[in-house]
């Protein structure tokens, strides 16, 4: 029963992934630095996982390219971080979400194929990928993502996390774990600055 539910769920996710990618009219192969990007998309530079140590941000167990997924293919943040509009936490995408696409999408070059193979191996071994957390707030602070995403509109994610659609590897752009940064944001938007808004 569980296996058939996973297969059906995977088939549905694959269909959704195909629908997302079918709306993309640009070049699906990775772009070089001088190559033109698709309309409204960022160029994706060819970077091997071995080169990721020279990039900003922590090195991840699988070199996940936000600039390819969110930039080149224009997949929305909420497609993978699906709980962000309903929960305090944005959630790390489940392996099933990743495999919804990567059961059929293998990558177009050897660097991408190697990383997708790592993902598929983890899926087959039933071992979750242990991602390295990039953004965090202090334990005594409550940051309800759903309230911020709904209140700040389409650029809500970029306000705190920066333009991840242009990041080969995600890094901490803003000091989101600094109270002054949060207060300045609340002052700019004229929203609640009472201590109990974040400390409860």
GROMACS elastic network, one bead per residue, 0.5 to 0.9 nm:
[ bonds ]
;  ai    aj funct       b0    kb
    1     4     6  0.52700   500
    1     5     6  0.61925   500
    1     6     6  0.86920   500
    2     5     6  0.50606   500
    2     6     6  0.62183   500
    2     7     6  0.86692   500
    3     6     6  0.50771   500
    3     7     6  0.62156   500
    3     8     6  0.86564   500
    4     8     6  0.61019   500
    4     9     6  0.84134   500
    5     8     6  0.50980   500
    5     9     6  0.59495   500
    5    10     6  0.83614   500
    6    10     6  0.58581   500
    6    11     6  0.84132   500
    6    96     6  0.80566   500
    7    11     6  0.60520   500
    7    12     6  0.85709   500
    8    11     6  0.50181   500
    8    12     6  0.61844   500
    8    13     6  0.85744   500
    9    12     6  0.50987   500
    9    13     6  0.61158   500
    9    14     6  0.84781   500
    9    96     6  0.79937   500
    9   100     6  0.79844   500
   10    13     6  0.50082   500
   10    14     6  0.59510   500
   10    15     6  0.84907   500
   10    96     6  0.67201   500
   10    97     6  0.79772   500
   10    99     6  0.71256   500
   10   100     6  0.50335   500
   10   101     6  0.84713   500
   10   103     6  0.82443   500
   11    15     6  0.61500   500
   11    16     6  0.86183   500
   11   100     6  0.69808   500
   12    15     6  0.50610   500
   12    16     6  0.62467   500
   12    17     6  0.86153   500
   12   100     6  0.75760   500
   13    17     6  0.60532   500
   13    18     6  0.85102   500
   13    96     6  0.81105   500
   13    97     6  0.68092   500
   13    98     6  0.88673   500
   13    99     6  0.80948   500
   13   101     6  0.68774   500
   14    18     6  0.60964   500
   14    19     6  0.85244   500
   14    99     6  0.79947   500
   14   101     6  0.52366   500
   14   102     6  0.82170   500
   14   103     6  0.75935   500
   14   104     6  0.75867   500
   15    18     6  0.50652   500
   15    19     6  0.61641   500
   15    20     6  0.86300   500
   15   100     6  0.80485   500
   15   101     6  0.84442   500
   16    20     6  0.61357   500
   16    21     6  0.85807   500
   16   100     6  0.80746   500
   16   101     6  0.83533   500
   17    20     6  0.50115   500
   17    21     6  0.60780   500
   17    22     6  0.83439   500
   17   100     6  0.68362   500
   17   101     6  0.54754   500
   18    21     6  0.51126   500
   18    22     6  0.57633   500
   18    23     6  0.86269   500
   18   101     6  0.76407   500
   19    22     6  0.51029   500
   19    23     6  0.65419   500
   20    23     6  0.56873   500
   20    24     6  0.71976   500
   20    73     6  0.83635   500
   20    74     6  0.86144   500
   20    75     6  0.71448   500
   21    24     6  0.52696   500
   21    25     6  0.85291   500
   21    28     6  0.89916   500
   21    73     6  0.68547   500
   21    74     6  0.87037   500
   21    75     6  0.83170   500
   22    25     6  0.75131   500
   24    27     6  0.83736   500
   24    28     6  0.82252   500
   24    38     6  0.85117   500
   24    72     6  0.89157   500
   24    73     6  0.65268   500
   24    74     6  0.77728   500
   25    28     6  0.83396   500
   25    38     6  0.74086   500
   25    39     6  0.84173   500
   26    37     6  0.74734   500
   26    39     6  0.70846   500
   26    41     6  0.87751   500
   26    72     6  0.82156   500
   26    73     6  0.83298   500
   27    30     6  0.78619   500
   27    31     6  0.81245   500
   27    37     6  0.78036   500
   27    38     6  0.66127   500
   27    72     6  0.86321   500
   28    31     6  0.84733   500
   28    38     6  0.89528   500
   28    72     6  0.78530   500
   28    73     6  0.76673   500
   28   108     6  0.85134   500
   29   107     6  0.86789   500
   29   108     6  0.62526   500
   29   109     6  0.83859   500
   30    43     6  0.81252   500
   30    44     6  0.59297   500
   30    45     6  0.68430   500
   30    46     6  0.65342   500
   30    68     6  0.78477   500
   30    72     6  0.83132   500
   30   108     6  0.73751   500
   30   109     6  0.80361   500
   31    34     6  0.78778   500
   31    35     6  0.56167   500
   31    36     6  0.73800   500
   31    37     6  0.71127   500
   31    43     6  0.59350   500
   31    44     6  0.52141   500
   31    45     6  0.56713   500
   31    46     6  0.67771   500
   31    72     6  0.87231   500
   32    35     6  0.51740   500
   32    36     6  0.83318   500
   32    43     6  0.74427   500
   32    44     6  0.68364   500
   32    45     6  0.50644   500
   32    46     6  0.59563   500
   33    36     6  0.82998   500
   33    43     6  0.70320   500
   33    44     6  0.75008   500
   33    45     6  0.55608   500
   33    46     6  0.78768   500
   34    43     6  0.86534   500
   35    43     6  0.74374   500
   36    39     6  0.88696   500
   36    42     6  0.89550   500
   36    43     6  0.68988   500
   37    40     6  0.78666   500
   37    41     6  0.59591   500
   37    42     6  0.58358   500
   37    44     6  0.78288   500
   37    72     6  0.72825   500
   38    41     6  0.51986   500
   38    42     6  0.72742   500
   38    43     6  0.75408   500
   38    72     6  0.68848   500
   38    73     6  0.86517   500
   39    42     6  0.84089   500
   40    71     6  0.85202   500
   40    72     6  0.87810   500
   40    74     6  0.84822   500
   41    70     6  0.84516   500
   41    71     6  0.52053   500
   41    72     6  0.52295   500
   41    73     6  0.74456   500
   41    74     6  0.66206   500
   41   165     6  0.80860   500
   41   166     6  0.89062   500
   42    67     6  0.69473   500
   42    68     6  0.81688   500
   42    70     6  0.86846   500
   42    72     6  0.55932   500
   42    74     6  0.87797   500
   42   165     6  0.67190   500
   42   166     6  0.59977   500
   43    67     6  0.75359   500
   43    68     6  0.79273   500
   43    71     6  0.71730   500
   43    72     6  0.61787   500
   43   166     6  0.76650   500
   44    47     6  0.87486   500
   44    65     6  0.86073   500
   44    67     6  0.57837   500
   44    68     6  0.55437   500
   44    71     6  0.73658   500
   44    72     6  0.62147   500
   44   166     6  0.77568   500
   44   167     6  0.89506   500
   44   168     6  0.77278   500
   45    67     6  0.83118   500
   45    68     6  0.85068   500
   45   168     6  0.78686   500
   46   111     6  0.84739   500
   47    50     6  0.81662   500
   47    51     6  0.62837   500
   47    52     6  0.73921   500
   47   111     6  0.75868   500
   47   112     6  0.89624   500
   47   168     6  0.80423   500
   48    51     6  0.53462   500
   48    52     6  0.69575   500
   48    63     6  0.83554   500
   48   110     6  0.86602   500
   48   111     6  0.51769   500
   48   112     6  0.75741   500
   49    52     6  0.52133   500
   49    53     6  0.81128   500
   49    62     6  0.79303   500
   49    63     6  0.55719   500
   49    64     6  0.88924   500
   49   111     6  0.67702   500
   49   112     6  0.82817   500
   49   114     6  0.86429   500
   49   115     6  0.75646   500
   50    53     6  0.68192   500
   50    54     6  0.88769   500
   50    63     6  0.89160   500
   50   111     6  0.89941   500
   51    54     6  0.59646   500
   51    55     6  0.75043   500
   52    55     6  0.52030   500
   52    56     6  0.82845   500
   52    58     6  0.89666   500
   52    59     6  0.65881   500
   52    60     6  0.87541   500
   52    63     6  0.73942   500
   52   168     6  0.82900   500
   52   169     6  0.73159   500
   53    56     6  0.79144   500
   53    57     6  0.86970   500
   53    58     6  0.80711   500
   53    59     6  0.62360   500
   55    58     6  0.83417   500
   55    59     6  0.82573   500
   55   168     6  0.78621   500
   55   169     6  0.66985   500
   55   170     6  0.89664   500
   55   171     6  0.87794   500
   56    59     6  0.85713   500
   56   167     6  0.89590   500
   56   168     6  0.89940   500
   56   169     6  0.68564   500
   56   170     6  0.73580   500
   56   171     6  0.57554   500
   56   172     6  0.85407   500
   57    60     6  0.89740   500
   57   134     6  0.73410   500
   57   169     6  0.64402   500
   57   170     6  0.57810   500
   57   172     6  0.67590   500
   58   132     6  0.68734   500
   58   133     6  0.82409   500
   58   134     6  0.70977   500
   58   169     6  0.78811   500
   58   170     6  0.77432   500
   58   171     6  0.69604   500
   59    62     6  0.83433   500
   59    63     6  0.75289   500
   59   132     6  0.75883   500
   59   169     6  0.77210   500
   60    63     6  0.58320   500
   60    64     6  0.75549   500
   60   130     6  0.83036   500
   60   131     6  0.59724   500
   60   132     6  0.59616   500
   60   169     6  0.83764   500
   61    64     6  0.87097   500
   61   118     6  0.87999   500
   61   129     6  0.71404   500
   61   130     6  0.69588   500
   61   131     6  0.64666   500
   61   132     6  0.79023   500
   62   115     6  0.58806   500
   62   116     6  0.81513   500
   62   118     6  0.68728   500
   62   119     6  0.72141   500
   62   129     6  0.78068   500
   62   131     6  0.80556   500
   63   112     6  0.85239   500
   63   115     6  0.63046   500
   63   168     6  0.85495   500
   63   169     6  0.74390   500
   64    67     6  0.89258   500
   64    68     6  0.87005   500
   64    69     6  0.85688   500
   64   115     6  0.78186   500
   64   168     6  0.76788   500
   64   169     6  0.69814   500
   64   170     6  0.88706   500
   65    68     6  0.53446   500
   65    69     6  0.63623   500
   65    70     6  0.83978   500
   65   165     6  0.89461   500
   65   167     6  0.74138   500
   65   169     6  0.61456   500
   65   170     6  0.83957   500
   66    69     6  0.50585   500
   66    70     6  0.53671   500
   66    71     6  0.67816   500
   66    72     6  0.88537   500
   66   164     6  0.60921   500
   66   165     6  0.56944   500
   66   166     6  0.72167   500
   66   167     6  0.59497   500
   66   168     6  0.57432   500
   66   169     6  0.67026   500
   66   170     6  0.72195   500
   67    70     6  0.56371   500
   67    72     6  0.63352   500
   67    73     6  0.85476   500
   67    74     6  0.89740   500
   67   164     6  0.66138   500
   67   167     6  0.50850   500
   67   168     6  0.51158   500
   67   169     6  0.79367   500
   68    71     6  0.52411   500
   68    73     6  0.61373   500
   68    74     6  0.80789   500
   68   165     6  0.74178   500
   68   166     6  0.82903   500
   68   167     6  0.87422   500
   68   168     6  0.75713   500
   69    72     6  0.61420   500
   69    73     6  0.52502   500
   69    74     6  0.63858   500
   69    75     6  0.58061   500
   69    76     6  0.85524   500
   69   165     6  0.75868   500
   70    73     6  0.59233   500
   70    76     6  0.61564   500
   70    77     6  0.70184   500
   70   164     6  0.72976   500
   70   166     6  0.81364   500
   71    74     6  0.50304   500
   71    75     6  0.74281   500
   71   164     6  0.78332   500
   71   166     6  0.61418   500
   71   167     6  0.85121   500
   72    75     6  0.83373   500
   72   165     6  0.77829   500
   72   166     6  0.89041   500
   74   165     6  0.79478   500
   75    78     6  0.83880   500
   75    79     6  0.67551   500
   75    80     6  0.83627   500
   76    79     6  0.54835   500
   76    80     6  0.76202   500
   76    81     6  0.88434   500
   77    80     6  0.59652   500
   77    81     6  0.58681   500
   77    82     6  0.78276   500
   77    84     6  0.89475   500
   77   157     6  0.78330   500
   78    83     6  0.75172   500
   78    84     6  0.68008   500
   78    85     6  0.78529   500
   78    90     6  0.86011   500
   79    82     6  0.54956   500
   79    93     6  0.88142   500
   79    97     6  0.86883   500
   80    83     6  0.86604   500
   80    91     6  0.85798   500
   80    92     6  0.76741   500
   80    93     6  0.52198   500
   80    94     6  0.81203   500
   80    97     6  0.67547   500
   80    98     6  0.79465   500
   81    84     6  0.59502   500
   81    85     6  0.88737   500
   81    90     6  0.55597   500
   81    91     6  0.56098   500
   81    92     6  0.61736   500
   81    93     6  0.56647   500
   81    94     6  0.89824   500
   82    85     6  0.71910   500
   82    86     6  0.83686   500
   82    90     6  0.71105   500
   82    91     6  0.72427   500
   82    92     6  0.87372   500
   82    93     6  0.75322   500
   83    86     6  0.53923   500
   83    87     6  0.56592   500
   83    88     6  0.83838   500
   83    89     6  0.71271   500
   83    90     6  0.53938   500
   83    91     6  0.59735   500
   83    92     6  0.89006   500
   83   146     6  0.82408   500
   84    87     6  0.55552   500
   84    88     6  0.70111   500
   84    89     6  0.61225   500
   84    91     6  0.67669   500
   84   144     6  0.88861   500
   84   145     6  0.58381   500
   84   146     6  0.55312   500
   84   149     6  0.73753   500
   85    88     6  0.83499   500
   85    90     6  0.76485   500
   85   145     6  0.68573   500
   85   147     6  0.75836   500
   85   148     6  0.86325   500
   85   149     6  0.62899   500
   85   150     6  0.68772   500
   86    89     6  0.85347   500
   86    90     6  0.85051   500
   86   145     6  0.79628   500
   86   146     6  0.52311   500
   86   147     6  0.84675   500
   87    90     6  0.67045   500
   87    91     6  0.84176   500
   87   144     6  0.69041   500
   87   145     6  0.64569   500
   87   146     6  0.55074   500
   87   147     6  0.86887   500
   88    91     6  0.88635   500
   88   142     6  0.80041   500
   88   143     6  0.64641   500
   88   146     6  0.59553   500
   88   147     6  0.81338   500
   89    92     6  0.87970   500
   89   143     6  0.81126   500
   89   144     6  0.69461   500
   89   145     6  0.59848   500
   89   146     6  0.79786   500
   90    93     6  0.89379   500
   90   145     6  0.64717   500
   90   146     6  0.80830   500
   91    94     6  0.84532   500
   92   131     6  0.85196   500
   93    96     6  0.80296   500
   93    97     6  0.61070   500
   93    98     6  0.70807   500
   94    97     6  0.52218   500
   94    98     6  0.67050   500
   94    99     6  0.87454   500
   94   128     6  0.82440   500
   95    98     6  0.51256   500
   95    99     6  0.60403   500
   95   100     6  0.84365   500
   95   119     6  0.82018   500
   95   122     6  0.86115   500
   95   123     6  0.66963   500
   95   128     6  0.67904   500
   95   129     6  0.78667   500
   96   100     6  0.58934   500
   96   101     6  0.89633   500
   96   123     6  0.82136   500
   97   100     6  0.51537   500
   97   101     6  0.73987   500
   97   102     6  0.89574   500
   98   101     6  0.59291   500
   98   102     6  0.61755   500
   98   103     6  0.85102   500
   98   119     6  0.82264   500
   99   103     6  0.52465   500
   99   104     6  0.82603   500
   99   105     6  0.88622   500
   99   119     6  0.80660   500
   99   120     6  0.74706   500
   99   123     6  0.77974   500
  100   103     6  0.61290   500
  100   104     6  0.80082   500
  101   104     6  0.59585   500
  101   105     6  0.57862   500
  101   106     6  0.88938   500
  102   106     6  0.61472   500
  102   107     6  0.85442   500
  102   116     6  0.71276   500
  102   119     6  0.83670   500
  102   120     6  0.76895   500
  103   106     6  0.75774   500
  103   120     6  0.78699   500
  105   108     6  0.86815   500
  105   116     6  0.85686   500
  106   109     6  0.88342   500
  106   112     6  0.77504   500
  106   113     6  0.57676   500
  106   116     6  0.64426   500
  106   117     6  0.80265   500
  107   110     6  0.76010   500
  107   111     6  0.82770   500
  107   112     6  0.51880   500
  107   114     6  0.86154   500
  107   115     6  0.88259   500
  107   116     6  0.71513   500
  108   111     6  0.85568   500
  108   112     6  0.67605   500
  108   113     6  0.69932   500
  109   112     6  0.55615   500
  109   113     6  0.61106   500
  109   114     6  0.87076   500
  110   114     6  0.60503   500
  110   115     6  0.87583   500
  111   114     6  0.53477   500
  111   115     6  0.67025   500
  111   116     6  0.88978   500
  112   115     6  0.52822   500
  112   116     6  0.61954   500
  112   117     6  0.85529   500
  113   116     6  0.50577   500
  113   117     6  0.60089   500
  113   118     6  0.86873   500
  114   117     6  0.50841   500
  114   118     6  0.64976   500
  114   119     6  0.89207   500
  115   118     6  0.50918   500
  115   119     6  0.65039   500
  115   120     6  0.88065   500
  116   120     6  0.61833   500
  116   121     6  0.85390   500
  117   120     6  0.50052   500
  117   121     6  0.59997   500
  117   122     6  0.85443   500
  118   121     6  0.51025   500
  118   122     6  0.62393   500
  118   123     6  0.86337   500
  119   122     6  0.52053   500
  119   123     6  0.62279   500
  119   124     6  0.87064   500
  119   129     6  0.77038   500
  120   124     6  0.61045   500
  120   125     6  0.85073   500
  121   124     6  0.51202   500
  121   125     6  0.60706   500
  121   126     6  0.84356   500
  121   127     6  0.86017   500
  122   125     6  0.50613   500
  122   126     6  0.59618   500
  122   127     6  0.51075   500
  122   128     6  0.64043   500
  122   129     6  0.68234   500
  123   127     6  0.62741   500
  123   128     6  0.72231   500
  123   129     6  0.87351   500
  124   127     6  0.77979   500
  125   128     6  0.87386   500
  127   130     6  0.88106   500
  128   131     6  0.88932   500
  133   136     6  0.74966   500
  134   170     6  0.74138   500
  134   171     6  0.63857   500
  134   172     6  0.62653   500
  135   161     6  0.80364   500
  135   171     6  0.82132   500
  135   172     6  0.63362   500
  135   176     6  0.74048   500
  135   177     6  0.79789   500
  136   139     6  0.86883   500
  136   176     6  0.72551   500
  136   177     6  0.62657   500
  137   140     6  0.82313   500
  137   141     6  0.63956   500
  137   142     6  0.79574   500
  137   143     6  0.76845   500
  137   176     6  0.66087   500
  137   178     6  0.78612   500
  138   141     6  0.54459   500
  138   142     6  0.83675   500
  138   177     6  0.62739   500
  138   178     6  0.86079   500
  139   142     6  0.77295   500
  140   198     6  0.84269   500
  140   199     6  0.63687   500
  140   200     6  0.79159   500
  141   198     6  0.55049   500
  141   199     6  0.52958   500
  141   200     6  0.76562   500
  142   197     6  0.81272   500
  142   199     6  0.61880   500
  142   200     6  0.71764   500
  143   146     6  0.89316   500
  143   147     6  0.86104   500
  143   148     6  0.83537   500
  143   197     6  0.89854   500
  143   198     6  0.64660   500
  144   147     6  0.56516   500
  144   148     6  0.67356   500
  144   149     6  0.89179   500
  144   198     6  0.86148   500
  145   148     6  0.51870   500
  145   149     6  0.60026   500
  145   150     6  0.84931   500
  146   149     6  0.52414   500
  146   150     6  0.60994   500
  146   151     6  0.84316   500
  147   150     6  0.53820   500
  147   151     6  0.59834   500
  147   152     6  0.84584   500
  148   151     6  0.51306   500
  148   152     6  0.58129   500
  148   153     6  0.84197   500
  148   156     6  0.69004   500
  148   157     6  0.87435   500
  149   152     6  0.55723   500
  149   153     6  0.63179   500
  149   154     6  0.78541   500
  149   155     6  0.84637   500
  149   156     6  0.53729   500
  149   157     6  0.70614   500
  150   153     6  0.60433   500
  150   154     6  0.86604   500
  150   156     6  0.80929   500
  151   156     6  0.80387   500
  152   155     6  0.69230   500
  152   156     6  0.50189   500
  152   157     6  0.87125   500
  152   159     6  0.86771   500
  153   156     6  0.55310   500
  153   157     6  0.89095   500
  154   157     6  0.77388   500
  154   158     6  0.88084   500
  155   158     6  0.54105   500
  155   159     6  0.63175   500
  156   159     6  0.53122   500
  156   160     6  0.73439   500
  156   161     6  0.88121   500
  157   160     6  0.59585   500
  157   161     6  0.58650   500
  157   162     6  0.73557   500
  157   163     6  0.83766   500
  157   164     6  0.88368   500
  158   163     6  0.52885   500
  158   164     6  0.71639   500
  159   162     6  0.59766   500
  159   163     6  0.83311   500
  159   174     6  0.87226   500
  160   172     6  0.88640   500
  160   173     6  0.75934   500
  160   174     6  0.62471   500
  160   175     6  0.84463   500
  160   176     6  0.67083   500
  161   164     6  0.69078   500
  161   170     6  0.85909   500
  161   171     6  0.82053   500
  161   172     6  0.67643   500
  161   173     6  0.61383   500
  161   174     6  0.68363   500
  161   176     6  0.84902   500
  162   165     6  0.86694   500
  162   167     6  0.89156   500
  162   171     6  0.87744   500
  162   172     6  0.80267   500
  162   173     6  0.57874   500
  162   174     6  0.74491   500
  163   166     6  0.58155   500
  163   167     6  0.70169   500
  163   173     6  0.88343   500
  164   168     6  0.80127   500
  164   169     6  0.82746   500
  164   170     6  0.64340   500
  164   171     6  0.85605   500
  165   168     6  0.81687   500
  166   169     6  0.89433   500
  167   170     6  0.56898   500
  167   171     6  0.79230   500
  170   173     6  0.87406   500
  172   175     6  0.73335   500
  172   176     6  0.82907   500
  173   176     6  0.85393   500
  174   177     6  0.84699   500
  174   178     6  0.89497   500
  174   181     6  0.81010   500
  175   178     6  0.54293   500
  175   179     6  0.86483   500
  175   180     6  0.88776   500
  175   181     6  0.64933   500
  175   182     6  0.87290   500
  176   179     6  0.76303   500
  176   180     6  0.89931   500
  176   181     6  0.64366   500
  176   182     6  0.68342   500
  177   180     6  0.89723   500
  177   181     6  0.79542   500
  177   182     6  0.82468   500
  178   181     6  0.55246   500
  178   182     6  0.68472   500
  179   182     6  0.52230   500
  179   183     6  0.61994   500
  179   184     6  0.86503   500
  180   183     6  0.50734   500
  180   184     6  0.60899   500
  180   185     6  0.86020   500
  181   184     6  0.52842   500
  181   185     6  0.63980   500
  181   186     6  0.88467   500
  182   185     6  0.51182   500
  182   186     6  0.63056   500
  182   187     6  0.86770   500
  183   186     6  0.50071   500
  183   187     6  0.60772   500
  183   188     6  0.85933   500
  183   193     6  0.69092   500
  184   188     6  0.61563   500
  184   189     6  0.86580   500
  185   188     6  0.51787   500
  185   189     6  0.63419   500
  185   190     6  0.84733   500
  185   191     6  0.87107   500
  186   189     6  0.51978   500
  186   190     6  0.57514   500
  186   191     6  0.51984   500
  186   192     6  0.67711   500
  186   193     6  0.65297   500
  187   191     6  0.66487   500
  187   192     6  0.84554   500
  187   193     6  0.76713   500
  188   191     6  0.81106   500
  190   193     6  0.84448   500
  192   195     6  0.87806   500
  192   197     6  0.67556   500
  193   196     6  0.83331   500
  193   197     6  0.67571   500
  193   198     6  0.86216   500
  194   197     6  0.55286   500
  194   198     6  0.79758   500
  195   198     6  0.61472   500
  195   199     6  0.58703   500
  195   200     6  0.82507   500
  196   200     6  0.54727   500
  197   200     6  0.72111   500
